[in-house]
Amino acid sequence: MPATTLGVSSGRTFGAARTGLFVGCSSVGHQVTGHSCHNRTQQMTVKHTWTFKSRFRSKAYSWKGSNLAIKRLKEAVSEIRKVSRTDAVTAADGAVNLFERFWPSLEHIDTSSGALGSAVNCTQEQLLPLVIEAPADRKTRDKWLDRLWQAIQDDGVDYLWPVQDNWGALCASPAVASQWADQFTGIIRMAWSDPQRSGYFRGTSLCFSSLLAAGRHQDLWGILALARFPFWHHRKYGVDALLKDGRVEEALAYAEASRGLNQPDHEIDAACELILLNAGRVDEAYARYALTSGERSTGVATFREIARKYPKRDPAGILIDLARSSGETGRYFAAAKDAGFHDLALGFAEAGRTDPRTLSRAARDLAEKNPAFAYKVGKLALERFLQGYGYEVTPLDVLDAYRHFVNAAGKIGRVGAANHDAITLANAATAQKSNPLADALLRRIHSGAWPR
C-alpha cells in the first residue's frame, strides 16, 4: 500500500452512502443511512470548466479506442496538475470528477492488452496525492468520499482499486475513517463467517484501509482472522498495522504466512524486503529477498532496481548473484555491458542465450571504445545467428553482424582472421543441411563487397 500522511481534523456529519454485498450466488443490498444529506448539495467555491469532461462522457470510446483514451488520460492529468499549482481544492475536485468518469467512458474499450489498465492506474497514482493533500473543508471532503464510493460501486472492472487502497488517507481524519469502517465491518464479518457463502464484498479494501487509518488494529486483525485462506491484498493491511505498533518480527512472520495458492510471492517478497530495510537489516534483506523482489521485465531493469536499493553493494557482485539465481546468465549481458563490466558481460553471453541481435549491437556500439570486446562479441553474434538463434532472423541481420564483426577486427588489425572465422562458421552451418543465412554470408564475403 502506498505510504500516505494522514491529516487530523474534527468530527464530521456523515453523508448517505450505499453498499452492495454479493454473497454466494445471491445479492444482498444494504442501505446505510447517514445523519444528513445536506453535504451533497454543497457547491465548490470556485467553479472551473474542465476540458477533459467532454472527452470522458459516458460511452465516449469504442472497442478500438484504447490508444485515444490513453492519450486523453495524459491530457487530463496535465490539465488537473496545472490547476493544482494555483488552486489545490479545485484540482482535487477535478481529479475526483475524472475518477467518476473512468467506467462510464471506458467500459466499451477492448482492454485485453493491459495498456489501458496501466494508464488508468498511472493516472490515479499521479492524482490521488492531490486529493489526499488538498486543504479542503469537511463538507467538501465528505462530498468527495460519497462520490468516490458511488463510483467504486458502479465500477465494472475495479479500475478504482487504488482509491480503495488509499481510502484511509483520503478520509484525512482517523475519526472519519472510523465512521466509514463502521459501515462495513459487520457486512464483512457476516460474509466471511458463513462457510456456505463466497464472502465477496467490494468495499473490503476500503474498510481495511479505514481501520488502519483509524488505528483500530485489533478490529482489523480480528476480521482478517476470519478469512478461510490467506489473501495478500487484504493481509498487507495487517502487516502495516503490526509495523505501526513497532512489532517488526511479527509483521515479517505475518507477511510470510500470507503465501499460498495464487498469492503474489513477488509482492510479498517486496514487502518483507522493505520491512528489513526500514529496520536497518540491509544484508539480511538482500540475502533473503532482493533478487526476487527486484525482478523486472528485463535484466537491465532488474539490475538497476536492485543497485538502486543497495547503493553500497558491489554492482559486479549483484550481477553475478542475479545470473546465478536466474539460471539464465545471458539475460544479464546488457546490464553488465552497460555497467562497464565487459569481461563479465562476455562470460554471461558465452554461457547463456543472449539474443544475437543484442550481441551484434554491442559489437557495433563498442568498436571504438573497446574493440577487443567488440570483436569477441561480434564473432559470438555471428555464430549464434548461423546456429539458428534469434527470432525471425533475416540475411540482413547476419550481414549486419558480419559488418560489425569485421569493423571491430579492423580496429585491432585482425580483418583477415575475422574473414577466416566467418567463412569457417558459415561452412560449419551448411555442412549438415542447407542454411540460407550462411549462404548469403558466403556470397557477400566472396564477392569482395567488403574489404577482407
Secondary structure as UniProt FT lines:
FT   STRAND          17..23
FT   TURN            24..25
FT   STRAND          26..32
FT   HELIX           38..41
FT   HELIX           52..55
FT   TURN            58..59
FT   TURN            63..64
FT   HELIX           66..84
FT   TURN            85..86
FT   HELIX           88..106
FT   TURN            107..108
FT   TURN            112..113
FT   HELIX           115..133
FT   HELIX           138..154
FT   TURN            159..160
FT   HELIX           161..165
FT   HELIX           167..171
FT   HELIX           174..193
FT   TURN            195..196
FT   STRAND          200..201
FT   TURN            202..203
FT   HELIX           204..214
FT   HELIX           217..224
FT   TURN            225..226
FT   HELIX           232..244
FT   TURN            245..246
FT   HELIX           248..256
FT   TURN            257..258
FT   TURN            261..262
FT   HELIX           265..278
FT   TURN            279..280
FT   HELIX           282..285
FT   HELIX           286..290
FT   HELIX           291..293
FT   HELIX           299..309
FT   TURN            311..312
FT   HELIX           315..326
FT   HELIX           329..332
FT   HELIX           333..338
FT   TURN            339..340
FT   HELIX           342..351
FT   HELIX           356..365
FT   TURN            366..369
FT   HELIX           371..386
FT   TURN            387..388
FT   HELIX           395..411
FT   TURN            412..413
FT   HELIX           415..430
FT   HELIX           436..447
//
